[in-house]
Amino acid sequence: MNRNKQVLEMCPNFYRIINFEYFEEDQITGKLIKIYEDFIFKADIKDDEEARMVKKIDYVLGKYIDDNLFRRKMQKEIFNVKVSRRYKHKLYAIVDNIIAIFNHYEEDTTRSIYISRWI
């Protein structure tokens, strides 16, 4: 099977992300979509870690499109991204940081539900 078809099977949100219409002055969204597209087609999907990252970045940018609160948080936090030297490619570092921002967002927005006891 063609490698691109395998990648697209791993990314159910691909066409939604690529065809997302954003404001012209919103350069961050355009850059994130470009990073997404570059990463998923350059990643080695035979490597389990990179395949996991491809699936995760697809999920994260799907949420980015759907969730306005997450979009605002990402647009603020993306400027604080630092690229470590431990990554072989800068693109992998950026994608890893985007995923980390999403994980942090999920932790912040997930509410703890307490069951109160009536005495």
Biopython code that builds the backbone (N, CA, C, O; Angstrom):
import numpy as np
from Bio.PDB.StructureBuilder import StructureBuilder

atoms = [
    (1, "MET", "N", (0.847, -1.172, 0.000)),
    (1, "MET", "CA", (0.000, 0.000, 0.000)),
    (1, "MET", "C", (0.895, 1.238, 0.000)),
    (1, "MET", "O", (1.991, 1.236, 0.559)),
    (2, "ASN", "N", (0.408, 2.266, -0.626)),
    (2, "ASN", "CA", (1.134, 3.520, -0.713)),
    (2, "ASN", "C", (1.315, 4.124, 0.687)),
    (2, "ASN", "O", (0.394, 4.090, 1.502)),
    (3, "ARG", "N", (2.492, 4.670, 0.960)),
    (3, "ARG", "CA", (2.801, 5.229, 2.271)),
    (3, "ARG", "C", (1.854, 6.380, 2.640)),
    (3, "ARG", "O", (1.414, 6.483, 3.785)),
    (4, "ASN", "N", (1.544, 7.246, 1.661)),
    (4, "ASN", "CA", (0.638, 8.367, 1.940)),
    (4, "ASN", "C", (-0.755, 7.891, 2.319)),
    (4, "ASN", "O", (-1.404, 8.496, 3.172)),
    (5, "LYS", "N", (-1.223, 6.814, 1.696)),
    (5, "LYS", "CA", (-2.528, 6.267, 2.051)),
    (5, "LYS", "C", (-2.512, 5.718, 3.471)),
    (5, "LYS", "O", (-3.496, 5.842, 4.200)),
    (6, "GLN", "N", (-1.394, 5.110, 3.864)),
    (6, "GLN", "CA", (-1.275, 4.608, 5.236)),
    (6, "GLN", "C", (-1.314, 5.759, 6.228)),
    (6, "GLN", "O", (-1.948, 5.657, 7.278)),
    (7, "VAL", "N", (-0.643, 6.845, 5.901)),
    (7, "VAL", "CA", (-0.637, 8.016, 6.776)),
    (7, "VAL", "C", (-2.045, 8.587, 6.891)),
    (7, "VAL", "O", (-2.486, 8.934, 7.987)),
    (8, "LEU", "N", (-2.747, 8.687, 5.774)),
    (8, "LEU", "CA", (-4.105, 9.243, 5.791)),
    (8, "LEU", "C", (-5.072, 8.348, 6.549)),
    (8, "LEU", "O", (-6.032, 8.847, 7.137)),
    (9, "GLU", "N", (-4.844, 7.041, 6.552)),
    (9, "GLU", "CA", (-5.674, 6.149, 7.349)),
    (9, "GLU", "C", (-5.468, 6.384, 8.838)),
    (9, "GLU", "O", (-6.386, 6.189, 9.634)),
    (10, "MET", "N", (-4.272, 6.798, 9.213)),
    (10, "MET", "CA", (-3.964, 7.074, 10.616)),
    (10, "MET", "C", (-4.500, 8.433, 11.055)),
    (10, "MET", "O", (-4.585, 8.707, 12.252)),
    (11, "CYS", "N", (-4.860, 9.278, 10.103)),
    (11, "CYS", "CA", (-5.271, 10.655, 10.393)),
    (11, "CYS", "C", (-6.706, 10.901, 9.921)),
    (11, "CYS", "O", (-6.908, 11.408, 8.817)),
    (12, "PRO", "N", (-7.703, 10.552, 10.735)),
    (12, "PRO", "CA", (-9.094, 10.734, 10.305)),
    (12, "PRO", "C", (-9.506, 12.206, 10.171)),
    (12, "PRO", "O", (-10.494, 12.503, 9.500)),
    (13, "ASN", "N", (-8.773, 13.126, 10.795)),
    (13, "ASN", "CA", (-9.113, 14.554, 10.743)),
    (13, "ASN", "C", (-8.359, 15.313, 9.662)),
    (13, "ASN", "O", (-8.454, 16.538, 9.597)),
    (14, "PHE", "N", (-7.611, 14.615, 8.811)),
    (14, "PHE", "CA", (-6.724, 15.260, 7.849)),
    (14, "PHE", "C", (-7.450, 16.284, 6.973)),
    (14, "PHE", "O", (-7.031, 17.439, 6.898)),
    (15, "TYR", "N", (-8.508, 15.881, 6.326)),
    (15, "TYR", "CA", (-9.180, 16.784, 5.394)),
    (15, "TYR", "C", (-9.871, 17.938, 6.112)),
    (15, "TYR", "O", (-9.941, 19.044, 5.577)),
    (16, "ARG", "N", (-10.379, 17.695, 7.310)),
    (16, "ARG", "CA", (-10.957, 18.786, 8.101)),
    (16, "ARG", "C", (-9.900, 19.814, 8.452)),
    (16, "ARG", "O", (-10.151, 21.018, 8.397)),
    (17, "ILE", "N", (-8.713, 19.337, 8.815)),
    (17, "ILE", "CA", (-7.630, 20.239, 9.225)),
    (17, "ILE", "C", (-7.098, 21.019, 8.028)),
    (17, "ILE", "O", (-6.935, 22.237, 8.105)),
    (18, "ILE", "N", (-6.830, 20.335, 6.938)),
    (18, "ILE", "CA", (-6.260, 20.975, 5.754)),
    (18, "ILE", "C", (-7.244, 21.983, 5.145)),
    (18, "ILE", "O", (-6.830, 23.034, 4.656)),
    (19, "ASN", "N", (-8.526, 21.669, 5.175)),
    (19, "ASN", "CA", (-9.537, 22.536, 4.563)),
    (19, "ASN", "C", (-10.136, 23.550, 5.532)),
    (19, "ASN", "O", (-11.091, 24.246, 5.185)),
    (20, "PHE", "N", (-9.591, 23.640, 6.730)),
    (20, "PHE", "CA", (-10.109, 24.572, 7.727)),
    (20, "PHE", "C", (-9.907, 26.006, 7.245)),
    (20, "PHE", "O", (-8.801, 26.398, 6.871)),
    (21, "GLU", "N", (-10.979, 26.771, 7.259)),
    (21, "GLU", "CA", (-10.910, 28.168, 6.845)),
    (21, "GLU", "C", (-10.729, 29.040, 8.081)),
    (21, "GLU", "O", (-11.553, 29.025, 8.995)),
    (22, "TYR", "N", (-9.661, 29.782, 8.092)),
    (22, "TYR", "CA", (-9.340, 30.659, 9.218)),
    (22, "TYR", "C", (-9.165, 32.075, 8.686)),
    (22, "TYR", "O", (-9.021, 32.294, 7.483)),
    (23, "PHE", "N", (-9.182, 33.033, 9.616)),
    (23, "PHE", "CA", (-9.026, 34.424, 9.225)),
    (23, "PHE", "C", (-7.651, 34.660, 8.613)),
    (23, "PHE", "O", (-6.669, 34.025, 8.998)),
    (24, "GLU", "N", (-7.597, 35.558, 7.679)),
    (24, "GLU", "CA", (-6.360, 35.845, 6.968)),
    (24, "GLU", "C", (-5.253, 36.342, 7.905)),
    (24, "GLU", "O", (-4.079, 36.028, 7.709)),
    (25, "GLU", "N", (-5.633, 37.114, 8.917)),
    (25, "GLU", "CA", (-4.626, 37.651, 9.843)),
    (25, "GLU", "C", (-4.196, 36.632, 10.901)),
    (25, "GLU", "O", (-3.279, 36.902, 11.676)),
    (26, "ASP", "N", (-4.837, 35.479, 10.942)),
    (26, "ASP", "CA", (-4.487, 34.425, 11.899)),
    (26, "ASP", "C", (-3.353, 33.578, 11.312)),
    (26, "ASP", "O", (-3.593, 32.538, 10.699)),
    (27, "GLN", "N", (-2.131, 34.038, 11.509)),
    (27, "GLN", "CA", (-0.969, 33.350, 10.938)),
    (27, "GLN", "C", (-0.603, 32.097, 11.719)),
    (27, "GLN", "O", (-0.014, 31.170, 11.162)),
    (28, "ILE", "N", (-0.939, 32.059, 12.986)),
    (28, "ILE", "CA", (-0.588, 30.913, 13.820)),
    (28, "ILE", "C", (-1.293, 29.653, 13.333)),
    (28, "ILE", "O", (-0.674, 28.593, 13.245)),
    (29, "THR", "N", (-2.572, 29.758, 13.018)),
    (29, "THR", "CA", (-3.314, 28.599, 12.537)),
    (29, "THR", "C", (-2.723, 28.097, 11.226)),
    (29, "THR", "O", (-2.586, 26.889, 11.032)),
    (30, "GLY", "N", (-2.381, 28.987, 10.347)),
    (30, "GLY", "CA", (-1.745, 28.599, 9.087)),
    (30, "GLY", "C", (-0.434, 27.872, 9.308)),
    (30, "GLY", "O", (-0.152, 26.878, 8.640)),
    (31, "LYS", "N", (0.368, 28.360, 10.240)),
    (31, "LYS", "CA", (1.651, 27.716, 10.556)),
    (31, "LYS", "C", (1.444, 26.345, 11.188)),
    (31, "LYS", "O", (2.158, 25.395, 10.866)),
    (32, "LEU", "N", (0.456, 26.239, 12.097)),
    (32, "LEU", "CA", (0.182, 24.943, 12.729)),
    (32, "LEU", "C", (-0.258, 23.905, 11.703)),
    (32, "LEU", "O", (0.154, 22.747, 11.777)),
    (33, "ILE", "N", (-1.084, 24.307, 10.755)),
    (33, "ILE", "CA", (-1.529, 23.385, 9.716)),
    (33, "ILE", "C", (-0.354, 22.971, 8.835)),
    (33, "ILE", "O", (-0.257, 21.809, 8.441)),
    (34, "LYS", "N", (0.526, 23.899, 8.527)),
    (34, "LYS", "CA", (1.722, 23.586, 7.732)),
    (34, "LYS", "C", (2.640, 22.622, 8.492)),
    (34, "LYS", "O", (3.165, 21.676, 7.904)),
    (35, "ILE", "N", (2.834, 22.856, 9.789)),
    (35, "ILE", "CA", (3.650, 21.969, 10.618)),
    (35, "ILE", "C", (3.031, 20.575, 10.649)),
    (35, "ILE", "O", (3.733, 19.572, 10.526)),
    (36, "TYR", "N", (1.719, 20.523, 10.814)),
    (36, "TYR", "CA", (0.993, 19.244, 10.826)),
    (36, "TYR", "C", (1.225, 18.478, 9.531)),
    (36, "TYR", "O", (1.575, 17.298, 9.548)),
    (37, "GLU", "N", (1.026, 19.156, 8.422)),
    (37, "GLU", "CA", (1.164, 18.502, 7.120)),
    (37, "GLU", "C", (2.599, 18.027, 6.890)),
    (37, "GLU", "O", (2.814, 16.908, 6.424)),
    (38, "ASP", "N", (3.576, 18.867, 7.211)),
    (38, "ASP", "CA", (4.977, 18.475, 7.054)),
    (38, "ASP", "C", (5.315, 17.271, 7.928)),
    (38, "ASP", "O", (5.977, 16.334, 7.482)),
    (39, "PHE", "N", (4.854, 17.308, 9.173)),
    (39, "PHE", "CA", (5.208, 16.252, 10.115)),
    (39, "PHE", "C", (4.623, 14.899, 9.726)),
    (39, "PHE", "O", (5.338, 13.897, 9.720)),
    (40, "ILE", "N", (3.340, 14.859, 9.404)),
    (40, "ILE", "CA", (2.730, 13.551, 9.160)),
    (40, "ILE", "C", (3.287, 12.887, 7.908)),
    (40, "ILE", "O", (3.317, 11.659, 7.830)),
    (41, "PHE", "N", (3.723, 13.661, 6.937)),
    (41, "PHE", "CA", (4.262, 13.057, 5.726)),
    (41, "PHE", "C", (5.767, 12.804, 5.807)),
    (41, "PHE", "O", (6.313, 12.099, 4.957)),
    (42, "LYS", "N", (6.446, 13.360, 6.804)),
    (42, "LYS", "CA", (7.868, 13.086, 6.994)),
    (42, "LYS", "C", (8.120, 12.020, 8.052)),
    (42, "LYS", "O", (9.201, 11.432, 8.091)),
    (43, "ALA", "N", (7.154, 11.769, 8.894)),
    (43, "ALA", "CA", (7.331, 10.817, 9.992)),
    (43, "ALA", "C", (7.436, 9.391, 9.444)),
    (43, "ALA", "O", (6.826, 9.039, 8.434)),
    (44, "ASP", "N", (8.226, 8.598, 10.143)),
    (44, "ASP", "CA", (8.373, 7.188, 9.814)),
    (44, "ASP", "C", (7.285, 6.425, 10.565)),
    (44, "ASP", "O", (7.398, 6.204, 11.770)),
    (45, "ILE", "N", (6.238, 6.027, 9.859)),
    (45, "ILE", "CA", (5.102, 5.400, 10.529)),
    (45, "ILE", "C", (5.385, 3.963, 10.941)),
    (45, "ILE", "O", (4.579, 3.349, 11.640)),
    (46, "LYS", "N", (6.513, 3.424, 10.519)),
    (46, "LYS", "CA", (6.899, 2.081, 10.969)),
    (46, "LYS", "C", (7.458, 2.119, 12.386)),
    (46, "LYS", "O", (7.453, 1.111, 13.092)),
    (47, "ASP", "N", (7.939, 3.284, 12.793)),
    (47, "ASP", "CA", (8.417, 3.483, 14.154)),
    (47, "ASP", "C", (7.199, 3.745, 15.045)),
    (47, "ASP", "O", (6.410, 4.649, 14.772)),
    (48, "ASP", "N", (7.052, 2.962, 16.098)),
    (48, "ASP", "CA", (5.867, 3.063, 16.955)),
    (48, "ASP", "C", (5.710, 4.442, 17.589)),
    (48, "ASP", "O", (4.598, 4.962, 17.672)),
    (49, "GLU", "N", (6.803, 5.029, 18.030)),
    (49, "GLU", "CA", (6.738, 6.343, 18.686)),
    (49, "GLU", "C", (6.277, 7.417, 17.698)),
    (49, "GLU", "O", (5.438, 8.251, 18.037)),
    (50, "GLU", "N", (6.808, 7.398, 16.507)),
    (50, "GLU", "CA", (6.418, 8.400, 15.518)),
    (50, "GLU", "C", (4.983, 8.171, 15.035)),
    (50, "GLU", "O", (4.260, 9.133, 14.777)),
    (51, "ALA", "N", (4.568, 6.920, 14.912)),
    (51, "ALA", "CA", (3.182, 6.622, 14.534)),
    (51, "ALA", "C", (2.228, 7.129, 15.612)),
    (51, "ALA", "O", (1.159, 7.654, 15.298)),
    (52, "ARG", "N", (2.609, 6.975, 16.878)),
    (52, "ARG", "CA", (1.792, 7.485, 17.976)),
    (52, "ARG", "C", (1.707, 9.004, 17.909)),
    (52, "ARG", "O", (0.643, 9.576, 18.143)),
    (53, "MET", "N", (2.824, 9.664, 17.590)),
    (53, "MET", "CA", (2.827, 11.124, 17.486)),
    (53, "MET", "C", (1.975, 11.606, 16.312)),
    (53, "MET", "O", (1.328, 12.649, 16.405)),
    (54, "VAL", "N", (1.972, 10.857, 15.213)),
    (54, "VAL", "CA", (1.147, 11.227, 14.058)),
    (54, "VAL", "C", (-0.327, 11.172, 14.445)),
    (54, "VAL", "O", (-1.086, 12.087, 14.126)),
    (55, "LYS", "N", (-0.733, 10.113, 15.126)),
    (55, "LYS", "CA", (-2.128, 9.990, 15.557)),
    (55, "LYS", "C", (-2.491, 11.082, 16.551)),
    (55, "LYS", "O", (-3.584, 11.646, 16.496)),
    (56, "LYS", "N", (-1.573, 11.374, 17.454)),
    (56, "LYS", "CA", (-1.850, 12.366, 18.497)),
    (56, "LYS", "C", (-1.935, 13.779, 17.916)),
    (56, "LYS", "O", (-2.823, 14.543, 18.295)),
    (57, "ILE", "N", (-1.029, 14.138, 17.006)),
    (57, "ILE", "CA", (-1.076, 15.484, 16.437)),
    (57, "ILE", "C", (-2.330, 15.655, 15.584)),
    (57, "ILE", "O", (-2.871, 16.756, 15.495)),
    (58, "ASP", "N", (-2.791, 14.583, 14.962)),
    (58, "ASP", "CA", (-4.049, 14.636, 14.220)),
    (58, "ASP", "C", (-5.210, 14.909, 15.175)),
    (58, "ASP", "O", (-6.076, 15.735, 14.887)),
    (59, "TYR", "N", (-5.222, 14.222, 16.295)),
    (59, "TYR", "CA", (-6.271, 14.423, 17.298)),
    (59, "TYR", "C", (-6.213, 15.838, 17.880)),
    (59, "TYR", "O", (-7.244, 16.489, 18.048)),
    (60, "VAL", "N", (-5.008, 16.303, 18.185)),
    (60, "VAL", "CA", (-4.832, 17.626, 18.796)),
    (60, "VAL", "C", (-5.294, 18.728, 17.851)),
    (60, "VAL", "O", (-6.005, 19.638, 18.276)),
    (61, "LEU", "N", (-4.910, 18.669, 16.588)),
    (61, "LEU", "CA", (-5.339, 19.722, 15.675)),
    (61, "LEU", "C", (-6.817, 19.603, 15.327)),
    (61, "LEU", "O", (-7.445, 20.600, 14.969)),
    (62, "GLY", "N", (-7.380, 18.412, 15.423)),
    (62, "GLY", "CA", (-8.828, 18.275, 15.307)),
    (62, "GLY", "C", (-9.524, 19.014, 16.430)),
    (62, "GLY", "O", (-10.525, 19.695, 16.207)),
    (63, "LYS", "N", (-8.990, 18.882, 17.653)),
    (63, "LYS", "CA", (-9.528, 19.625, 18.797)),
    (63, "LYS", "C", (-9.293, 21.117, 18.638)),
    (63, "LYS", "O", (-10.136, 21.927, 19.022)),
    (64, "TYR", "N", (-8.148, 21.483, 18.071)),
    (64, "TYR", "CA", (-7.820, 22.889, 17.844)),
    (64, "TYR", "C", (-8.886, 23.541, 16.961)),
    (64, "TYR", "O", (-9.280, 24.683, 17.197)),
    (65, "ILE", "N", (-9.342, 22.825, 15.963)),
    (65, "ILE", "CA", (-10.366, 23.352, 15.059)),
    (65, "ILE", "C", (-11.711, 23.445, 15.768)),
    (65, "ILE", "O", (-12.440, 24.421, 15.587)),
    (66, "ASP", "N", (-12.047, 22.446, 16.570)),
    (66, "ASP", "CA", (-13.367, 22.373, 17.197)),
    (66, "ASP", "C", (-13.533, 23.244, 18.434)),
    (66, "ASP", "O", (-14.625, 23.757, 18.679)),
    (67, "ASP", "N", (-12.475, 23.421, 19.218)),
    (67, "ASP", "CA", (-12.568, 24.025, 20.540)),
    (67, "ASP", "C", (-11.938, 25.421, 20.553)),
    (67, "ASP", "O", (-10.718, 25.558, 20.457)),
    (68, "ASN", "N", (-12.770, 26.448, 20.672)),
    (68, "ASN", "CA", (-12.266, 27.826, 20.683)),
    (68, "ASN", "C", (-11.379, 28.117, 21.888)),
    (68, "ASN", "O", (-10.393, 28.843, 21.765)),
    (69, "LEU", "N", (-11.714, 27.565, 23.045)),
    (69, "LEU", "CA", (-10.887, 27.792, 24.239)),
    (69, "LEU", "C", (-9.486, 27.223, 24.048)),
    (69, "LEU", "O", (-8.492, 27.860, 24.397)),
    (70, "PHE", "N", (-9.419, 26.027, 23.495)),
    (70, "PHE", "CA", (-8.114, 25.431, 23.239)),
    (70, "PHE", "C", (-7.358, 26.226, 22.181)),
    (70, "PHE", "O", (-6.143, 26.393, 22.283)),
    (71, "ARG", "N", (-8.058, 26.710, 21.179)),
    (71, "ARG", "CA", (-7.399, 27.496, 20.131)),
    (71, "ARG", "C", (-6.769, 28.746, 20.717)),
    (71, "ARG", "O", (-5.639, 29.094, 20.373)),
    (72, "ARG", "N", (-7.498, 29.430, 21.607)),
    (72, "ARG", "CA", (-6.937, 30.633, 22.239)),
    (72, "ARG", "C", (-5.737, 30.300, 23.118)),
    (72, "ARG", "O", (-4.736, 31.016, 23.115)),
    (73, "LYS", "N", (-5.847, 29.201, 23.872)),
    (73, "LYS", "CA", (-4.736, 28.804, 24.740)),
    (73, "LYS", "C", (-3.510, 28.447, 23.905)),
    (73, "LYS", "O", (-2.390, 28.835, 24.239)),
    (74, "MET", "N", (-3.726, 27.712, 22.826)),
    (74, "MET", "CA", (-2.604, 27.322, 21.964)),
    (74, "MET", "C", (-1.940, 28.548, 21.358)),
    (74, "MET", "O", (-0.713, 28.610, 21.279)),
    (75, "GLN", "N", (-2.726, 29.518, 20.932)),
    (75, "GLN", "CA", (-2.162, 30.703, 20.323)),
    (75, "GLN", "C", (-1.353, 31.530, 21.314)),
    (75, "GLN", "O", (-0.436, 32.250, 20.916)),
    (76, "LYS", "N", (-1.681, 31.435, 22.598)),
    (76, "LYS", "CA", (-0.886, 32.118, 23.620)),
    (76, "LYS", "C", (0.365, 31.312, 23.973)),
    (76, "LYS", "O", (1.460, 31.865, 24.080)),
    (77, "GLU", "N", (0.194, 30.018, 24.150)),
    (77, "GLU", "CA", (1.275, 29.167, 24.640)),
    (77, "GLU", "C", (2.324, 28.834, 23.581)),
    (77, "GLU", "O", (3.462, 28.520, 23.930)),
    (78, "ILE", "N", (1.972, 28.894, 22.310)),
    (78, "ILE", "CA", (2.899, 28.482, 21.251)),
    (78, "ILE", "C", (4.135, 29.385, 21.214)),
    (78, "ILE", "O", (5.192, 28.977, 20.732)),
    (79, "PHE", "N", (3.998, 30.602, 21.720)),
    (79, "PHE", "CA", (5.139, 31.511, 21.731)),
    (79, "PHE", "C", (6.156, 31.151, 22.818)),
    (79, "PHE", "O", (7.291, 31.626, 22.782)),
    (80, "ASN", "N", (5.761, 30.322, 23.777)),
    (80, "ASN", "CA", (6.662, 29.906, 24.848)),
    (80, "ASN", "C", (7.395, 28.607, 24.549)),
    (80, "ASN", "O", (8.097, 28.081, 25.412)),
    (81, "VAL", "N", (7.243, 28.087, 23.346)),
    (81, "VAL", "CA", (7.851, 26.807, 22.986)),
    (81, "VAL", "C", (9.362, 26.966, 22.859)),
    (81, "VAL", "O", (9.859, 27.864, 22.180)),
    (82, "LYS", "N", (10.064, 26.081, 23.523)),
    (82, "LYS", "CA", (11.522, 26.042, 23.452)),
    (82, "LYS", "C", (11.926, 24.730, 22.782)),
    (82, "LYS", "O", (11.387, 23.671, 23.104)),
    (83, "VAL", "N", (12.860, 24.804, 21.866)),
    (83, "VAL", "CA", (13.316, 23.621, 21.142)),
    (83, "VAL", "C", (14.585, 23.101, 21.802)),
    (83, "VAL", "O", (15.598, 23.797, 21.873)),
    (84, "SER", "N", (14.510, 21.874, 22.277)),
    (84, "SER", "CA", (15.639, 21.245, 22.951)),
    (84, "SER", "C", (16.601, 20.627, 21.932)),
    (84, "SER", "O", (16.204, 20.303, 20.812)),
    (85, "ARG", "N", (17.828, 20.471, 22.318)),
    (85, "ARG", "CA", (18.823, 19.869, 21.429)),
    (85, "ARG", "C", (18.728, 18.347, 21.365)),
    (85, "ARG", "O", (19.393, 17.719, 20.542)),
    (86, "ARG", "N", (17.915, 17.760, 22.220)),
    (86, "ARG", "CA", (17.836, 16.304, 22.245)),
    (86, "ARG", "C", (17.061, 15.736, 21.056)),
    (86, "ARG", "O", (17.114, 14.534, 20.795)),
    (87, "TYR", "N", (16.352, 16.589, 20.346)),
    (87, "TYR", "CA", (15.600, 16.143, 19.180)),
    (87, "TYR", "C", (16.484, 16.161, 17.947)),
    (87, "TYR", "O", (17.303, 17.062, 17.764)),
    (88, "LYS", "N", (16.305, 15.151, 17.105)),
    (88, "LYS", "CA", (17.109, 15.095, 15.890)),
    (88, "LYS", "C", (16.618, 16.097, 14.846)),
    (88, "LYS", "O", (17.389, 16.561, 14.006)),
    (89, "HIS", "N", (15.334, 16.424, 14.907)),
    (89, "HIS", "CA", (14.757, 17.410, 13.989)),
    (89, "HIS", "C", (13.942, 18.423, 14.784)),
    (89, "HIS", "O", (13.272, 18.070, 15.754)),
    (90, "LYS", "N", (14.005, 19.650, 14.376)),
    (90, "LYS", "CA", (13.249, 20.700, 15.060)),
    (90, "LYS", "C", (11.748, 20.492, 14.914)),
    (90, "LYS", "O", (10.981, 20.849, 15.809)),
    (91, "LEU", "N", (11.330, 19.923, 13.804)),
    (91, "LEU", "CA", (9.910, 19.668, 13.569)),
    (91, "LEU", "C", (9.338, 18.731, 14.626)),
    (91, "LEU", "O", (8.215, 18.932, 15.090)),
    (92, "TYR", "N", (10.101, 17.710, 15.008)),
    (92, "TYR", "CA", (9.661, 16.779, 16.039)),
    (92, "TYR", "C", (9.536, 17.488, 17.391)),
    (92, "TYR", "O", (8.625, 17.204, 18.169)),
    (93, "ALA", "N", (10.444, 18.396, 17.653)),
    (93, "ALA", "CA", (10.392, 19.144, 18.911)),
    (93, "ALA", "C", (9.156, 20.026, 18.969)),
    (93, "ALA", "O", (8.499, 20.116, 20.006)),
    (94, "ILE", "N", (8.846, 20.667, 17.871)),
    (94, "ILE", "CA", (7.671, 21.544, 17.846)),
    (94, "ILE", "C", (6.395, 20.728, 18.022)),
    (94, "ILE", "O", (5.508, 21.120, 18.781)),
    (95, "VAL", "N", (6.297, 19.601, 17.329)),
    (95, "VAL", "CA", (5.114, 18.742, 17.444)),
    (95, "VAL", "C", (4.982, 18.209, 18.867)),
    (95, "VAL", "O", (3.880, 18.166, 19.414)),
    (96, "ASP", "N", (6.085, 17.808, 19.460)),
    (96, "ASP", "CA", (6.058, 17.311, 20.832)),
    (96, "ASP", "C", (5.581, 18.400, 21.794)),
    (96, "ASP", "O", (4.842, 18.112, 22.735)),
    (97, "ASN", "N", (5.993, 19.634, 21.569)),
    (97, "ASN", "CA", (5.551, 20.746, 22.412)),
    (97, "ASN", "C", (4.075, 21.077, 22.190)),
    (97, "ASN", "O", (3.381, 21.444, 23.138)),
    (98, "ILE", "N", (3.590, 20.954, 20.970)),
    (98, "ILE", "CA", (2.164, 21.169, 20.703)),
    (98, "ILE", "C", (1.339, 20.135, 21.452)),
    (98, "ILE", "O", (0.311, 20.462, 22.044)),
    (99, "ILE", "N", (1.789, 18.894, 21.425)),
    (99, "ILE", "CA", (1.098, 17.821, 22.150)),
    (99, "ILE", "C", (1.146, 18.081, 23.655)),
    (99, "ILE", "O", (0.165, 17.838, 24.357)),
    (100, "ALA", "N", (2.277, 18.571, 24.150)),
    (100, "ALA", "CA", (2.407, 18.879, 25.574)),
    (100, "ALA", "C", (1.453, 20.001, 25.982)),
    (100, "ALA", "O", (0.866, 19.949, 27.063)),
    (101, "ILE", "N", (1.293, 21.013, 25.132)),
    (101, "ILE", "CA", (0.351, 22.098, 25.419)),
    (101, "ILE", "C", (-1.059, 21.537, 25.507)),
    (101, "ILE", "O", (-1.824, 21.924, 26.391)),
    (102, "PHE", "N", (-1.414, 20.629, 24.603)),
    (102, "PHE", "CA", (-2.736, 20.021, 24.638)),
    (102, "PHE", "C", (-2.932, 19.200, 25.905)),
    (102, "PHE", "O", (-3.988, 19.271, 26.533)),
    (103, "ASN", "N", (-1.922, 18.418, 26.284)),
    (103, "ASN", "CA", (-2.029, 17.612, 27.501)),
    (103, "ASN", "C", (-2.224, 18.496, 28.727)),
    (103, "ASN", "O", (-3.009, 18.170, 29.617)),
    (104, "HIS", "N", (-1.512, 19.604, 28.768)),
    (104, "HIS", "CA", (-1.651, 20.543, 29.865)),
    (104, "HIS", "C", (-3.063, 21.157, 29.860)),
    (104, "HIS", "O", (-3.673, 21.318, 30.917)),
    (105, "TYR", "N", (-3.566, 21.490, 28.692)),
    (105, "TYR", "CA", (-4.923, 22.039, 28.564)),
    (105, "TYR", "C", (-5.956, 21.032, 29.067)),
    (105, "TYR", "O", (-6.883, 21.404, 29.785)),
    (106, "GLU", "N", (-5.802, 19.770, 28.697)),
    (106, "GLU", "CA", (-6.748, 18.747, 29.149)),
    (106, "GLU", "C", (-6.730, 18.601, 30.663)),
    (106, "GLU", "O", (-7.781, 18.445, 31.286)),
    (107, "GLU", "N", (-5.543, 18.651, 31.258)),
    (107, "GLU", "CA", (-5.443, 18.546, 32.710)),
    (107, "GLU", "C", (-6.125, 19.732, 33.392)),
    (107, "GLU", "O", (-6.778, 19.570, 34.422)),
    (108, "ASP", "N", (-5.972, 20.908, 32.822)),
    (108, "ASP", "CA", (-6.574, 22.111, 33.413)),
    (108, "ASP", "C", (-8.094, 22.127, 33.290)),
    (108, "ASP", "O", (-8.788, 22.587, 34.198)),
    (109, "THR", "N", (-8.609, 21.629, 32.178)),
    (109, "THR", "CA", (-10.045, 21.727, 31.950)),
    (109, "THR", "C", (-10.829, 20.540, 32.484)),
    (109, "THR", "O", (-12.049, 20.623, 32.633)),
    (110, "THR", "N", (-10.159, 19.456, 32.771)),
    (110, "THR", "CA", (-10.854, 18.302, 33.325)),
    (110, "THR", "C", (-11.206, 18.602, 34.769)),
    (110, "THR", "O", (-10.356, 18.996, 35.568)),
    (111, "ARG", "N", (-12.446, 18.414, 35.078)),
    (111, "ARG", "CA", (-12.912, 18.729, 36.424)),
    (111, "ARG", "C", (-12.941, 17.465, 37.266)),
    (111, "ARG", "O", (-13.268, 16.380, 36.786)),
    (112, "SER", "N", (-12.599, 17.630, 38.502)),
    (112, "SER", "CA", (-12.721, 16.536, 39.439)),
    (112, "SER", "C", (-14.135, 16.553, 39.993)),
    (112, "SER", "O", (-14.633, 17.589, 40.434)),
    (113, "ILE", "N", (-14.757, 15.420, 39.965)),
    (113, "ILE", "CA", (-16.121, 15.307, 40.476)),
    (113, "ILE", "C", (-16.059, 14.651, 41.845)),
    (113, "ILE", "O", (-15.565, 13.535, 42.002)),
    (114, "TYR", "N", (-16.559, 15.353, 42.797)),
    (114, "TYR", "CA", (-16.573, 14.851, 44.164)),
    (114, "TYR", "C", (-17.978, 14.380, 44.504)),
    (114, "TYR", "O", (-18.963, 15.060, 44.217)),
    (115, "ILE", "N", (-18.054, 13.231, 45.107)),
    (115, "ILE", "CA", (-19.339, 12.724, 45.543)),
    (115, "ILE", "C", (-19.467, 13.066, 47.024)),
    (115, "ILE", "O", (-18.695, 12.610, 47.867)),
    (116, "SER", "N", (-20.458, 13.873, 47.297)),
    (116, "SER", "CA", (-20.629, 14.280, 48.683)),
    (116, "SER", "C", (-21.453, 13.229, 49.421)),
    (116, "SER", "O", (-22.321, 12.567, 48.853)),
    (117, "ARG", "N", (-21.154, 13.110, 50.672)),
    (117, "ARG", "CA", (-21.892, 12.160, 51.519)),
    (117, "ARG", "C", (-22.855, 12.915, 52.393)),
    (117, "ARG", "O", (-22.528, 13.932, 53.005)),
    (118, "TRP", "N", (-24.024, 12.392, 52.427)),
    (118, "TRP", "CA", (-25.017, 12.976, 53.315)),
    (118, "TRP", "C", (-25.053, 12.144, 54.584)),
    (118, "TRP", "O", (-25.158, 10.918, 54.544)),
    (119, "ILE", "N", (-24.968, 12.813, 55.667)),
    (119, "ILE", "CA", (-24.963, 12.114, 56.952)),
    (119, "ILE", "C", (-26.365, 12.110, 57.524)),
    (119, "ILE", "O", (-26.588, 11.570, 58.607)),
]
sb = StructureBuilder()
sb.init_structure("model")
sb.init_model(0)
sb.init_chain("A")
sb.init_seg("    ")
for serial, (resi, resn, name, xyz) in enumerate(atoms, 1):
    if name == "N":
        sb.init_residue(resn, " ", resi, " ")
    sb.init_atom(name, np.array(xyz, "f"), 0.0, 1.0, " ", f" {name:<3s}", serial, name[0])
structure = sb.get_structure()
